[in-house]
Amino acid sequence: MMKMIGLGVLPSLALAQTLHNGYAILTEPPVATDLAQTVYRTVHGATVGQGLHELLAGTGYRLAEPRAADPAIERLYVQPYPEAQRDVGPVELGIALERLAGPAWQLVVDPVNRRVSFERRPLYRPAPATAPPGEVVEPEPSS
């Protein structure tokens, strides 16, 4: 014999797993972040930039404008797309983006505007030029 529990007795219905007319009441697990979503893609782009656009299609994220990114971002975008990474997934979106960019680039996420970009890791940034006293050093061009 089954016993029914009165719904008014439970302090929090969302936390309780009870039977109600033969149905279980379940709570939903927390939602994963958007970059934790699993992606499956076959990428056809010729460059890393084109591949990034394909990976982000349908995810709700876009690439940040180059003017808002690392000044050297075009160096990443124009690289040839690696053949070994044409079939992507199942893998989390954030991991796929990081793998494609490679170890020299750090993924940067703007969750408010739903944009992603990359910046060079400190080890891969050019060292600031030093000049003898009295001489001026020109800054690195920003392409």
ROFI-404869 format. One record per residue (C-alpha): residue number from 1; residue in one letter; x, y, z. Coordinates in nm, 4 decimals, always signed. Each point is the difference from the previous one (the first is absolute). Example, Ala and Ser with C-alpha at 12.3 -4.5 7.8 and 13.67 -1.06 7.14 Angstrom:
num->1; residu->A; px->+1.2300; py->-0.4500; pz->+0.7800 .
num->2; residu->S; px->+0.1370; py->+0.3440; pz->-0.0660 .
***
This chain:
num->1; residu->M; px->+0.0000; py->+0.0000; pz->+0.0000 .
num->2; residu->M; px->+0.1289; py->+0.3469; pz->-0.0956 .
num->3; residu->K; px->-0.0313; py->+0.2946; pz->+0.2262 .
num->4; residu->M; px->-0.0631; py->+0.3440; pz->-0.1496 .
num->5; residu->I; px->+0.1658; py->+0.2948; pz->+0.1618 .
num->6; residu->G; px->-0.2026; py->+0.3168; pz->+0.0138 .
num->7; residu->L; px->+0.1650; py->+0.2742; pz->-0.2047 .
num->8; residu->G; px->-0.0605; py->+0.2544; pz->+0.2755 .
num->9; residu->V; px->+0.2181; py->-0.2008; pz->+0.2387 .
num->10; residu->L; px->+0.3182; py->+0.0324; pz->-0.2069 .
num->11; residu->P; px->+0.2145; py->+0.3013; pz->+0.0880 .
num->12; residu->S; px->+0.1359; py->+0.0317; pz->-0.3516 .
num->13; residu->L; px->-0.1582; py->-0.1845; pz->-0.2891 .
num->14; residu->A; px->+0.2988; py->+0.0720; pz->-0.2241 .
num->15; residu->L; px->+0.2338; py->-0.1899; pz->+0.2308 .
num->16; residu->A; px->-0.2301; py->-0.2938; pz->+0.0662 .
num->17; residu->Q; px->-0.0274; py->-0.3069; pz->-0.2176 .
num->18; residu->T; px->-0.3469; py->-0.1308; pz->+0.0738 .
num->19; residu->L; px->-0.2672; py->-0.1843; pz->-0.1852 .
num->20; residu->H; px->-0.3006; py->+0.1967; pz->-0.1133 .
num->21; residu->N; px->-0.2735; py->-0.1955; pz->-0.1737 .
num->22; residu->G; px->+0.2604; py->-0.2615; pz->-0.0917 .
num->23; residu->Y; px->+0.2562; py->+0.2480; pz->-0.1407 .
num->24; residu->A; px->+0.3333; py->+0.0886; pz->+0.1539 .
num->25; residu->I; px->+0.0782; py->+0.3655; pz->+0.0467 .
num->26; residu->L; px->+0.3609; py->+0.0579; pz->-0.1007 .
num->27; residu->T; px->+0.2230; py->+0.3000; pz->+0.0328 .
num->28; residu->E; px->+0.2067; py->+0.1137; pz->-0.2986 .
num->29; residu->P; px->+0.3786; py->-0.0021; pz->+0.0198 .
num->30; residu->P; px->+0.1789; py->+0.3335; pz->-0.0330 .
num->31; residu->V; px->+0.0397; py->+0.1220; pz->-0.3560 .
num->32; residu->A; px->+0.3542; py->-0.0136; pz->-0.1381 .
num->33; residu->T; px->+0.1600; py->+0.3180; pz->-0.1260 .
num->34; residu->D; px->-0.0282; py->+0.0632; pz->-0.3710 .
num->35; residu->L; px->+0.3670; py->-0.0769; pz->-0.0573 .
num->36; residu->A; px->-0.0579; py->-0.3392; pz->+0.1646 .
num->37; residu->Q; px->-0.2527; py->-0.0975; pz->-0.2681 .
num->38; residu->T; px->+0.1028; py->-0.3003; pz->-0.2049 .
num->39; residu->V; px->+0.0724; py->+0.0623; pz->-0.3676 .
num->40; residu->Y; px->+0.0253; py->-0.2388; pz->-0.2942 .
num->41; residu->R; px->+0.1210; py->+0.1575; pz->-0.3220 .
num->42; residu->T; px->+0.1875; py->-0.0702; pz->-0.3173 .
num->43; residu->V; px->+0.1891; py->+0.3188; pz->-0.0772 .
num->44; residu->H; px->+0.0565; py->+0.0924; pz->-0.3653 .
num->45; residu->G; px->+0.1687; py->+0.3423; pz->+0.0333 .
num->46; residu->A; px->+0.3459; py->+0.0504; pz->-0.1445 .
num->47; residu->T; px->+0.1253; py->+0.2226; pz->+0.2850 .
num->48; residu->V; px->-0.0223; py->-0.0028; pz->+0.3775 .
num->49; residu->G; px->-0.2199; py->+0.3123; pz->-0.0162 .
num->50; residu->Q; px->-0.2480; py->-0.1717; pz->-0.2313 .
num->51; residu->G; px->+0.0069; py->-0.3098; pz->+0.2200 .
num->52; residu->L; px->-0.0744; py->+0.2066; pz->+0.3097 .
num->53; residu->H; px->-0.3056; py->+0.1496; pz->-0.1712 .
num->54; residu->E; px->-0.1197; py->-0.3519; pz->-0.0880 .
num->55; residu->L; px->+0.0564; py->-0.1304; pz->+0.3536 .
num->56; residu->L; px->-0.1954; py->+0.2900; pz->+0.1483 .
num->57; residu->A; px->-0.2940; py->-0.0267; pz->-0.2433 .
num->58; residu->G; px->-0.3184; py->-0.0785; pz->+0.1909 .
num->59; residu->T; px->+0.1620; py->+0.0265; pz->+0.3453 .
num->60; residu->G; px->-0.1173; py->+0.3506; pz->+0.0809 .
num->61; residu->Y; px->+0.3566; py->+0.1333; pz->+0.0015 .
num->62; residu->R; px->+0.1881; py->+0.2001; pz->-0.2647 .
num->63; residu->L; px->+0.3586; py->+0.1065; pz->-0.0481 .
num->64; residu->A; px->+0.0797; py->+0.3408; pz->+0.1428 .
num->65; residu->E; px->+0.0869; py->+0.2719; pz->-0.2475 .
num->66; residu->P; px->+0.3755; py->+0.0067; pz->-0.0749 .
num->67; residu->R; px->+0.0236; py->+0.3584; pz->+0.1298 .
num->68; residu->A; px->-0.1169; py->-0.1246; pz->+0.3425 .
num->69; residu->A; px->+0.2453; py->-0.2908; pz->+0.0047 .
num->70; residu->D; px->+0.3728; py->-0.0512; pz->+0.0380 .
num->71; residu->P; px->+0.1821; py->+0.2137; pz->-0.2587 .
num->72; residu->A; px->+0.1611; py->-0.3158; pz->-0.1418 .
num->73; residu->I; px->-0.3277; py->-0.1952; pz->-0.0366 .
num->74; residu->E; px->+0.0199; py->-0.0002; pz->-0.3789 .
num->75; residu->R; px->+0.3152; py->-0.2117; pz->+0.0311 .
num->76; residu->L; px->-0.2199; py->-0.2732; pz->+0.1465 .
num->77; residu->Y; px->-0.2946; py->+0.0459; pz->-0.2366 .
num->78; residu->V; px->+0.2037; py->-0.0310; pz->-0.3221 .
num->79; residu->Q; px->+0.1760; py->-0.3234; pz->+0.1004 .
num->80; residu->P; px->-0.1012; py->-0.3069; pz->-0.2051 .
num->81; residu->Y; px->-0.2624; py->-0.2160; pz->+0.1682 .
num->82; residu->P; px->+0.1631; py->-0.3197; pz->+0.1362 .
num->83; residu->E; px->-0.1194; py->-0.3061; pz->-0.1940 .
num->84; residu->A; px->+0.0139; py->-0.2158; pz->+0.3149 .
num->85; residu->Q; px->-0.2712; py->+0.2153; pz->+0.1572 .
num->86; residu->R; px->-0.2575; py->-0.0086; pz->-0.2820 .
num->87; residu->D; px->-0.2337; py->-0.2348; pz->+0.1910 .
num->88; residu->V; px->-0.0767; py->+0.1688; pz->+0.3313 .
num->89; residu->G; px->-0.1830; py->-0.1714; pz->+0.2824 .
num->90; residu->P; px->-0.1566; py->-0.1111; pz->+0.2022 .
num->91; residu->V; px->+0.1811; py->+0.2623; pz->+0.2056 .
num->92; residu->E; px->-0.0869; py->+0.3079; pz->+0.2029 .
num->93; residu->L; px->-0.0021; py->+0.3178; pz->-0.2070 .
num->94; residu->G; px->+0.2554; py->+0.1774; pz->+0.2199 .
num->95; residu->I; px->+0.2436; py->-0.2908; pz->-0.0290 .
num->96; residu->A; px->-0.0432; py->-0.0159; pz->-0.3783 .
num->97; residu->L; px->+0.0732; py->+0.3731; pz->-0.0293 .
num->98; residu->E; px->+0.3103; py->-0.0249; pz->+0.2191 .
num->99; residu->R; px->+0.1350; py->-0.3008; pz->-0.1916 .
num->100; residu->L; px->-0.0447; py->+0.1727; pz->-0.3327 .
num->101; residu->A; px->+0.1742; py->+0.3182; pz->+0.1152 .
num->102; residu->G; px->+0.2937; py->-0.1899; pz->+0.1449 .
num->103; residu->P; px->+0.2183; py->+0.0511; pz->+0.3056 .
num->104; residu->A; px->+0.1094; py->+0.3555; pz->-0.0857 .
num->105; residu->W; px->-0.3540; py->+0.1375; pz->+0.0284 .
num->106; residu->Q; px->-0.2288; py->+0.0409; pz->+0.3033 .
num->107; residu->L; px->-0.3766; py->-0.0131; pz->-0.0545 .
num->108; residu->V; px->-0.1721; py->+0.3241; pz->+0.1095 .
num->109; residu->V; px->-0.3779; py->-0.0014; pz->+0.0533 .
num->110; residu->D; px->-0.2371; py->+0.2966; pz->+0.0179 .
num->111; residu->P; px->-0.3159; py->-0.1613; pz->+0.1449 .
num->112; residu->V; px->-0.1966; py->+0.3267; pz->-0.0058 .
num->113; residu->N; px->+0.0348; py->+0.0476; pz->-0.3761 .
num->114; residu->R; px->+0.0442; py->-0.3743; pz->-0.0687 .
num->115; residu->R; px->+0.3301; py->+0.0495; pz->-0.1789 .
num->116; residu->V; px->+0.3219; py->-0.1993; pz->+0.0093 .
num->117; residu->S; px->+0.3520; py->+0.0908; pz->-0.0985 .
num->118; residu->F; px->+0.3565; py->-0.0937; pz->+0.0777 .
num->119; residu->E; px->+0.3016; py->+0.1795; pz->+0.1361 .
num->120; residu->R; px->+0.3607; py->-0.1048; pz->-0.0050 .
num->121; residu->R; px->+0.1222; py->-0.1651; pz->+0.3159 .
num->122; residu->P; px->+0.2759; py->+0.2013; pz->+0.1718 .
num->123; residu->L; px->+0.2703; py->-0.2477; pz->-0.1033 .
num->124; residu->Y; px->-0.0807; py->+0.0689; pz->-0.3677 .
num->125; residu->R; px->-0.0173; py->+0.3794; pz->+0.0169 .
num->126; residu->P; px->+0.2987; py->+0.1959; pz->-0.1249 .
num->127; residu->A; px->+0.2273; py->+0.1319; pz->+0.2706 .
num->128; residu->P; px->-0.0114; py->+0.3767; pz->+0.0344 .
num->129; residu->A; px->+0.2906; py->+0.1596; pz->-0.1800 .
num->130; residu->T; px->+0.2540; py->+0.1826; pz->+0.2081 .
num->131; residu->A; px->+0.2092; py->+0.2882; pz->-0.1246 .
num->132; residu->P; px->+0.3088; py->+0.1695; pz->+0.1277 .
num->133; residu->P; px->-0.0720; py->+0.3128; pz->+0.2065 .
num->134; residu->G; px->-0.1124; py->+0.2919; pz->-0.2146 .
num->135; residu->E; px->-0.1308; py->-0.2113; pz->-0.2921 .
num->136; residu->V; px->-0.3687; py->-0.0616; pz->-0.0730 .
num->137; residu->V; px->-0.1277; py->-0.3496; pz->-0.0810 .
num->138; residu->E; px->-0.2853; py->-0.0230; pz->-0.2504 .
num->139; residu->P; px->-0.2909; py->-0.2186; pz->+0.1221 .
num->140; residu->E; px->-0.0873; py->-0.3211; pz->-0.1846 .
num->141; residu->P; px->-0.2347; py->+0.0709; pz->-0.2949 .
num->142; residu->S; px->-0.3570; py->-0.1156; pz->+0.0641 .
num->143; residu->S; px->-0.0578; py->-0.1214; pz->-0.3576 .
***
